[in-house]
Amino acid sequence: MKGRISDKISEIEKFLEELESSLPTNFEEYKRDYKIRAISERYFEKIIEAIIDLSFMIVKEKNLKQPEHEKQVFDILKNEGIISEILATRLKDSKGMRNIIAHEYGKIDDELVFGFITKEIIRDANEFIDLIKKLY
């Protein structure tokens, strides 16, 4: 299992690197260029999905209670002292944003998405990876 966890961490790091290399310099560029928006949103989705996959791997490897739904996996990791309450909340928020983007619920707020993509997911994914690396 530890090999799979390490592989998943490497996958997230690769997605983060690819996201960062394709990020626009500012919101206006993001809003204007649909290709940049599409690339950024897709990497955001891939990063969140990989973080959820990694979280489930940890739950399984540590023989923790199985979550009833995906967002609950972050609460389980928080309750086990693996991640902080703040990080758990931020990752749940990112999962919610990922669902909005992926399923196009209503009109997407480009400025809000831009903030998640350019600031929050990079910070949160790196913090999550650092915490998981300390476990293994």
Wavefront OBJ file of the C-alpha trace (Angstrom):
o trace
v 0.000 0.000 0.000
v 2.800 2.435 0.823
v 4.025 2.166 -2.773
v 0.572 3.094 -4.051
v 0.406 6.005 -1.615
v 3.791 7.226 -2.803
v 2.670 6.891 -6.434
v -0.501 8.893 -5.714
v 1.542 11.638 -4.020
v 3.789 11.784 -7.094
v 0.708 12.023 -9.307
v -0.650 14.967 -7.296
v 2.752 16.696 -7.413
v 2.841 16.226 -11.197
v -0.672 17.676 -11.568
v 0.290 20.647 -9.365
v 3.406 21.299 -11.433
v 1.404 21.126 -14.673
v -1.296 23.406 -13.250
v 1.243 25.965 -12.077
v 3.006 25.964 -15.456
v -0.253 26.759 -17.249
v -1.723 29.333 -14.858
v -2.592 32.749 -16.223
v -0.814 35.770 -14.798
v -4.066 37.452 -13.743
v -7.842 37.099 -13.597
v -8.415 39.075 -16.807
v -6.267 36.635 -18.778
v -8.090 33.712 -17.151
v -11.492 35.196 -17.972
v -10.544 36.119 -21.538
v -8.875 32.843 -22.601
v -11.244 29.875 -22.620
v -8.355 27.448 -23.235
v -6.548 28.589 -20.081
v -9.817 28.341 -18.148
v -10.432 24.809 -19.429
v -6.887 23.644 -18.674
v -6.900 25.219 -15.200
v -10.307 23.811 -14.306
v -9.367 20.322 -15.523
v -6.171 20.254 -13.447
v -8.133 21.505 -10.438
v -10.543 18.583 -10.892
v -7.712 16.061 -11.304
v -5.918 17.323 -8.186
v -9.056 17.104 -6.028
v -9.896 13.641 -7.349
v -6.337 12.450 -6.627
v -6.451 13.924 -3.095
v -9.716 12.069 -2.459
v -8.200 8.844 -3.842
v -5.167 9.289 -1.591
v -7.413 9.965 1.398
v -9.330 6.736 0.797
v -6.031 4.834 0.486
v -4.958 6.153 3.881
v -8.311 5.274 5.456
v -8.006 1.743 4.085
v -4.319 1.339 4.988
v -4.923 2.527 8.559
v -8.079 0.421 8.812
v -10.226 3.445 9.710
v -14.012 3.750 9.506
v -15.119 3.879 5.879
v -16.807 7.170 4.959
v -20.385 7.156 3.726
v -19.621 9.860 1.159
v -16.470 11.376 -0.319
v -16.387 14.598 1.686
v -16.604 12.626 4.930
v -13.146 11.139 4.265
v -11.612 14.491 5.260
v -13.487 14.441 8.586
v -12.151 10.956 9.277
v -8.581 12.100 8.601
v -9.190 15.134 10.837
v -10.605 12.985 13.648
v -7.521 10.758 13.462
v -5.237 13.802 13.809
v -3.810 13.334 10.305
v -4.998 16.713 9.020
v -6.223 19.861 10.758
v -9.840 20.939 10.974
v -8.999 23.962 8.822
v -7.453 21.828 6.079
v -10.376 19.380 6.241
v -12.818 22.252 5.746
v -10.805 23.740 2.871
v -10.553 20.362 1.111
v -14.315 19.826 1.493
v -14.868 23.292 -0.002
v -12.570 22.418 -2.911
v -14.467 19.165 -3.447
v -17.673 21.211 -3.584
v -16.125 23.602 -6.113
v -14.891 20.626 -8.157
v -18.480 19.317 -8.314
v -19.764 22.711 -9.443
v -17.151 22.852 -12.218
v -17.497 19.224 -13.293
v -21.283 19.193 -13.334
v -21.754 22.850 -14.322
v -24.326 23.571 -11.645
v -25.788 26.940 -12.579
v -23.555 29.792 -13.611
v -19.955 29.382 -12.523
v -18.390 32.388 -10.787
v -15.115 32.703 -12.728
v -13.533 34.919 -10.090
v -14.291 32.424 -7.326
v -12.956 29.524 -9.430
v -9.838 31.551 -10.273
v -9.152 31.989 -6.544
v -9.542 28.271 -5.884
v -7.253 27.400 -8.799
v -4.517 29.979 -8.328
v -4.279 30.119 -4.547
v -6.274 27.629 -2.538
v -5.757 24.278 -4.256
v -2.001 24.752 -4.609
v -1.630 25.707 -0.943
v -3.996 23.011 0.321
v -2.655 20.193 -1.868
v 0.916 20.950 -0.838
v -0.052 21.071 2.846
v -1.931 17.779 2.498
v 0.984 16.085 0.727
v 3.451 17.313 3.364
v 1.290 15.875 6.160
v 0.910 12.523 4.409
v 4.645 12.295 3.694
v 5.273 12.693 7.435
v 3.122 9.603 8.067
v 5.131 7.395 5.729
l 1 2 3 4 5 6 7 8 9 10 11 12 13 14 15 16 17 18 19 20 21 22 23 24 25 26 27 28 29 30 31 32 33 34 35 36 37 38 39 40 41 42 43 44 45 46 47 48 49 50 51 52 53 54 55 56 57 58 59 60 61 62 63 64 65 66 67 68 69 70 71 72 73 74 75 76 77 78 79 80 81 82 83 84 85 86 87 88 89 90 91 92 93 94 95 96 97 98 99 100 101 102 103 104 105 106 107 108 109 110 111 112 113 114 115 116 117 118 119 120 121 122 123 124 125 126 127 128 129 130 131 132 133 134 135 136
